[in-house]
């Protein structure tokens, strides 16, 4: 499980800069299998199918999270899977 800070837009239209609201951190939690990890990124897969296909399984919802955005990593028990 990855707890991380995401980016977001403050609007899609023209706004007066002095009217902008104070930004907040948008904290997200993503749960899945860490498929790849580099010095700067983690690739997480929340949905995996065809798990008995000898390494040719399929993933859905695959996302890259920059490590600079990660607040916390929590190990989830998968022994019953």
Buried (B, 14 or more C-beta within 10 A) or exposed (E): EBBBBEEEEEEEEEEEEEEEEEEEEEEEEBEBBEEEEEEEBBBBBEEBEEEEEEEEEEBEEBEEBEBEBBEEEEEEEEEEE
